[in-house]
């Protein structure tokens, strides 16, 4: 185990006891020797953990007496925030990310703030490393963050709580961690999934499949919207028509294509998590002799350039793109001046119709009657 991982265990152990109420202001902590023995680590590592917690204002060390939980004043005065907003995002590739980030940076600049951008590549350990770096340096940057794999349990929540405790304004975009009381700006993903499914139902489709991302909260919520639309229409929801994929599978598109095609054989239409997946599905389906949209109609999400350039232009639920970036930046500026303000905002998506959907026809009905 690295030295970093060792001291992190100590800081989280102490911090979680403070948050839970096990330790209160003025309580004396175990000695360096006791913690060293408990965690089987060196006193130097314990001392480093104490130094971090002291810098954050969680504990205070009294020479000749010991280390204590710091008493928190009713109206704590935090050091001033910096004039730089740190933006932590998953990717910066060609898809929709550049427009969002550029809009954030421009809007923050007009508000008198510079920006710096960090990338996690949707990796939990990278997110942790970045957050720990901010904590250790005593950074006073406000944070705009795109969560990592937000549908899964996340071991980094304590880092966010420590940043909150230090008076750092935090705003999530695209998704959020439901365990944290932190505002977010994104799409109303349940509405998005519902709108995509209702569009296909309106075209007469009843055997509607879905491909959703399992490790991002957006995927779970879009699936919830799909379920709402299907049940409202009185249509059967069948697990064999649903595919769940994760970040790694999206990167290794060849490994999941056959599994998806097998699931789609029983469908006349499909709701795709986003345009990237719909593009992959179009490519694989056409190679397998499945015609888009004659055999399989597709609705995706994001209305990106990829939707327009797909071999069969995609009907897609429009993502606000740069408007989302502007809104996230504006709401962060609002949080800086009014930390208690309501900064959560969710955009509704509208369908942009293209050629990837056709009305359900007699040929498809005959195909269904034989299956």
MOVENTA-V300611 format. One record per pair of residues at least 24 apart in sequence whose ideal C-beta (glycine too) atoms are under 7 Angstrom apart, sorted by sequence separation. I is the first residue (numbers start at 1). GAP is how many residues later the second one is. If there is no record, write none. Layout:
i->I gap->GAP
i->I gap->GAP
//
This chain:
i->124 gap->24
i->135 gap->24
i->261 gap->24
i->10 gap->25
i->123 gap->25
i->124 gap->25
i->131 gap->25
i->143 gap->25
i->145 gap->25
i->147 gap->25
i->150 gap->25
i->241 gap->25
i->275 gap->25
i->286 gap->25
i->122 gap->26
i->142 gap->26
i->150 gap->26
i->240 gap->26
i->241 gap->26
i->250 gap->26
i->270 gap->26
i->272 gap->26
i->274 gap->26
i->275 gap->26
i->92 gap->27
i->122 gap->27
i->132 gap->27
i->135 gap->27
i->142 gap->27
i->143 gap->27
i->144 gap->27
i->145 gap->27
i->146 gap->27
i->150 gap->27
i->253 gap->27
i->257 gap->27
i->261 gap->27
i->269 gap->27
i->272 gap->27
i->274 gap->27
i->275 gap->27
i->279 gap->27
i->320 gap->27
i->85 gap->28
i->87 gap->28
i->89 gap->28
i->91 gap->28
i->120 gap->28
i->128 gap->28
i->131 gap->28
i->135 gap->28
i->146 gap->28
i->147 gap->28
i->193 gap->28
i->197 gap->28
i->201 gap->28
i->268 gap->28
i->269 gap->28
i->270 gap->28
i->271 gap->28
i->272 gap->28
i->273 gap->28
i->274 gap->28
i->282 gap->28
i->10 gap->29
i->83 gap->29
i->84 gap->29
i->127 gap->29
i->134 gap->29
i->144 gap->29
i->147 gap->29
i->189 gap->29
i->193 gap->29
i->197 gap->29
i->206 gap->29
i->267 gap->29
i->268 gap->29
i->275 gap->29
i->282 gap->29
i->9 gap->30
i->29 gap->30
i->83 gap->30
i->84 gap->30
i->85 gap->30
i->86 gap->30
i->87 gap->30
i->88 gap->30
i->89 gap->30
i->90 gap->30
i->91 gap->30
i->124 gap->30
i->147 gap->30
i->192 gap->30
i->193 gap->30
i->214 gap->30
i->276 gap->30
i->282 gap->30
i->319 gap->30
i->83 gap->31
i->84 gap->31
i->90 gap->31
i->124 gap->31
i->128 gap->31
i->190 gap->31
i->193 gap->31
i->194 gap->31
i->198 gap->31
i->210 gap->31
i->214 gap->31
i->215 gap->31
i->275 gap->31
i->279 gap->31
i->318 gap->31
i->84 gap->32
i->86 gap->32
i->88 gap->32
i->90 gap->32
i->124 gap->32
i->189 gap->32
i->193 gap->32
i->197 gap->32
i->201 gap->32
i->209 gap->32
i->210 gap->32
i->211 gap->32
i->212 gap->32
i->213 gap->32
i->214 gap->32
i->215 gap->32
i->264 gap->32
i->275 gap->32
i->278 gap->32
i->317 gap->32
i->318 gap->32
i->6 gap->33
i->189 gap->33
i->192 gap->33
i->193 gap->33
i->197 gap->33
i->209 gap->33
i->213 gap->33
i->190 gap->34
i->191 gap->34
i->194 gap->34
i->207 gap->34
i->211 gap->34
i->317 gap->34
i->318 gap->34
i->6 gap->35
i->31 gap->35
i->190 gap->35
i->194 gap->35
i->10 gap->36
i->189 gap->36
i->278 gap->36
i->315 gap->36
i->316 gap->36
i->315 gap->37
i->7 gap->38
i->11 gap->38
i->15 gap->38
i->28 gap->38
i->29 gap->38
i->190 gap->38
i->315 gap->38
i->6 gap->39
i->10 gap->39
i->14 gap->39
i->29 gap->39
i->275 gap->39
i->315 gap->39
i->18 gap->40
i->28 gap->40
i->29 gap->40
i->104 gap->40
i->314 gap->40
i->7 gap->41
i->11 gap->41
i->27 gap->41
i->175 gap->41
i->176 gap->41
i->275 gap->41
i->313 gap->41
i->315 gap->41
i->3 gap->42
i->7 gap->42
i->11 gap->42
i->26 gap->42
i->27 gap->42
i->88 gap->42
i->175 gap->42
i->313 gap->42
i->314 gap->42
i->315 gap->42
i->15 gap->43
i->26 gap->43
i->175 gap->43
i->312 gap->43
i->313 gap->43
i->25 gap->44
i->174 gap->44
i->312 gap->44
i->24 gap->45
i->25 gap->45
i->26 gap->45
i->226 gap->45
i->23 gap->46
i->25 gap->46
i->25 gap->47
i->211 gap->49
i->303 gap->49
i->18 gap->51
i->222 gap->51
i->209 gap->54
i->219 gap->54
i->86 gap->55
i->88 gap->55
i->209 gap->55
i->85 gap->56
i->90 gap->56
i->84 gap->57
i->85 gap->57
i->86 gap->57
i->87 gap->57
i->88 gap->57
i->89 gap->57
i->82 gap->58
i->88 gap->58
i->90 gap->58
i->209 gap->58
i->298 gap->58
i->299 gap->58
i->81 gap->59
i->82 gap->59
i->85 gap->59
i->207 gap->59
i->208 gap->59
i->211 gap->59
i->297 gap->59
i->298 gap->59
i->80 gap->60
i->207 gap->60
i->210 gap->60
i->213 gap->60
i->297 gap->60
i->79 gap->61
i->81 gap->61
i->207 gap->61
i->208 gap->61
i->209 gap->61
i->210 gap->61
i->211 gap->61
i->212 gap->61
i->297 gap->61
i->208 gap->62
i->211 gap->62
i->293 gap->62
i->151 gap->63
i->152 gap->63
i->205 gap->63
i->208 gap->63
i->293 gap->63
i->151 gap->64
i->205 gap->64
i->292 gap->64
i->293 gap->64
i->294 gap->64
i->151 gap->65
i->293 gap->65
i->149 gap->66
i->150 gap->66
i->151 gap->66
i->211 gap->66
i->149 gap->67
i->150 gap->67
i->151 gap->68
i->151 gap->69
i->200 gap->69
i->211 gap->70
i->200 gap->71
i->197 gap->74
i->196 gap->75
i->193 gap->78
i->56 gap->79
i->222 gap->79
i->52 gap->83
i->55 gap->83
i->52 gap->84
i->78 gap->88
i->78 gap->89
i->205 gap->92
i->268 gap->92
i->203 gap->94
i->268 gap->96
i->200 gap->97
i->149 gap->98
i->200 gap->99
i->199 gap->100
i->268 gap->100
i->196 gap->103
i->196 gap->105
i->266 gap->105
i->56 gap->106
i->56 gap->109
i->57 gap->109
i->192 gap->109
i->56 gap->110
i->196 gap->121
i->195 gap->122
i->8 gap->124
i->122 gap->125
i->192 gap->125
i->187 gap->132
i->185 gap->139
i->16 gap->142
i->19 gap->142
i->185 gap->142
i->15 gap->143
i->185 gap->143
i->12 gap->146
i->185 gap->146
i->15 gap->147
i->183 gap->148
i->173 gap->151
i->199 gap->152
i->195 gap->154
i->203 gap->154
i->173 gap->155
i->204 gap->155
i->205 gap->155
i->195 gap->156
i->203 gap->156
i->204 gap->156
i->171 gap->157
i->191 gap->157
i->192 gap->157
i->200 gap->157
i->203 gap->157
i->188 gap->158
i->191 gap->158
i->187 gap->159
i->188 gap->159
i->171 gap->160
i->183 gap->160
i->184 gap->160
i->185 gap->160
i->186 gap->160
i->187 gap->160
i->188 gap->160
i->171 gap->161
i->183 gap->161
i->207 gap->161
i->187 gap->162
i->169 gap->163
i->171 gap->164
i->169 gap->166
i->169 gap->167
i->169 gap->170
i->171 gap->172
i->95 gap->181
i->144 gap->184
i->144 gap->188
i->142 gap->190
i->142 gap->194
i->96 gap->206
i->96 gap->208
i->95 gap->209
i->103 gap->219
i->107 gap->219
i->102 gap->220
i->100 gap->221
i->104 gap->221
i->108 gap->221
i->99 gap->222
i->100 gap->222
i->103 gap->222
i->107 gap->222
i->111 gap->222
i->96 gap->223
i->99 gap->223
i->102 gap->223
i->103 gap->223
i->107 gap->223
i->100 gap->224
i->101 gap->224
i->104 gap->224
i->96 gap->225
i->100 gap->225
i->104 gap->225
i->99 gap->226
i->85 gap->247
i->81 gap->255
//
